[in-house]
């Protein structure tokens, strides 16, 4: 299970639970206890470290270590947190989830073997906790990197302040040239540093793309939106005229409340925000409006969820303008925390979670509704969008596979930055070489006809060196035919349907002279075996297609053996091979009248061609691979390779 970056629930507008009374040694720790209870983790960590140095009792040292680990975990410092949890476990502190969080922090620190060990130790006490089982699965996922994608990811240097967090972006128009995002930067208003994270408080900023295609400097929004409290996680309506955002009110004595607001824009100016009242809960946050404006998704810890923070939805209507909240269910929500929802134009929902199987930290997931199953299907977006850090708050440019998200990757201090991502278009092509099977020389007067299911129908001339090449389209089936005077036509099928990576198809097109024997390279046999292998069947499929296009051809199938018993045994074996080829072609629709089969044993050895000599360094062009010659070849593997060349099928055209 990925690390729970609880400070995001606070700064990114999540409430801190008040059910902590009596913890951390009660009044004994004074200021540390109070700071922790109201969520001031940065300040609490300083106090806990002082208390630990003064403490003598083992159990209390373990207790302090646990809550110091909590402070670091909730401010996204997993490397510091895991050493504190490890110490708490060593001191036998009885808080069971210390072992779970130790595993989480080790996972986020990319110490996968140690994390698995911590999870397994925790499962001995809590064998049914799915979070730990998912944590082990997450370690294996990260070690194998089994969901690596073709997305490219790059930090937006123009928008990011390297010292403070910038996060949770959202596009403001269908031109996708303006964004709103949250930031903890302090330069604009000289605000005091947060006692929670050590960074500034959160405000909403806006940036545009200028005429040069560069992002402008971020601008702080009006004071009607940004107040002395924390604001952020802004999401826009489809027309860009309404903004939904979260405000987190707090004081020094009470738990913090997260509330959602709606503000409208008219004449280029924002009006006065109005609170969205949906549920009787201290926590309603992270609004995400559907493209049609009818459904509002949000995050809450209200009763009726799956545990932790869940994603909920509500429809327009009801007394307060919105209907009864509905939990998004157990496929999306877990016993951990799900947050930062966003809705794409195709209806799919994106969110971050710390309890689904992932790479560590918060990972981004896509949920698609399956009409047949009447339930959601959830998929991890994989590397490089997800990382060992916190990855969250994704925004797409409509249906384009590009956009912006936020991530703490590479930051030991838990600082988030904005990243652009895109999925490069798939690139497919074909190339090849056309040559004569008789001479191995390029054929320069041939042409290629390429036909595709996308409407492609082009004629390509073969280059002077016998080569050809063409670009191919995604999700398309093709047939291409090569033709040249005096040669049988060559025909082949290929497809780019279902291919997830770039690919260049490479062909060697050996053209068969009409007046000479037809030799198919791939019709070779294993020693003492008359059965056709897969490669042979593929080549015979091509031959059957050629015979289908050239009805006048009548073939004699001549099979050869080599180094396989006596002369008579070799003849019998080669006859079986010839008959196997004939039977296969007949099954493909070639009539009996056009075929005959003959086995010649090892009486007609092959003569090595230039192409074969280039491949087999122990042979020279013109060598005749008789049984006597093969016996003189050094090395058993070389001898067997020579025999394999002899074990072939020839197709001779009968007059």
Secondary structure, 3 states (H helix, E strand, C coil): CCCCCCHHHHHCCCCCCCCCCCCCCHHHHCHHHHHHHCCCHHHHHHHHHHHHHHCCCHHHHHHHHHHHHHHHHHCCCHHHHHHHHHHHHHCCCCCCHHHHHHHHHHHHCCCHHHHHHHHHHHHHHCCCCHHHHHHHHHHHHHHHCCCECCEEEEECCCCCCCCCCEEEEEECCCCCCEEEEEECCCCCCCCCCCCCCCCCCCEEEEEEECCCCCECCCEECCCCCCCCCEEEEEEECCCCCEEEEEEEECCCCCCCEEEEEEEEEECCEECCCEEECCCCCCEEEEEEECCCCCEEEEEECCCCCCCCCEEEEEEECCCCCECCCEECCCCCCCCCCEEEEEECCCCCEEEEECCCCCCCCCEEEEEEEECCCCEEEEEECCECCCCCCCEEEEEECCCCCEEEEEECCCCCCCCCEEEEEEECCCCEEEEEEEEECCCCCECCCCEEEEEECCCCEEEEECCCCCEEEEEECCCCEEEEEEECCCECCEEEEEECCCCCCCEEEEEEEEECECCCCEEEEEEECCCCCCCCCHHHHHHHHHHHHHHHHCCCCCEEEEECCCCCCCHHHHHHHHHHHHHHHHHHHHHCCCCHHHEEEEECCCCCCCECCHHHHHHCCCCCCCCECCHHHHHCCCCHHHHHHHHHHHCEEEEEECC
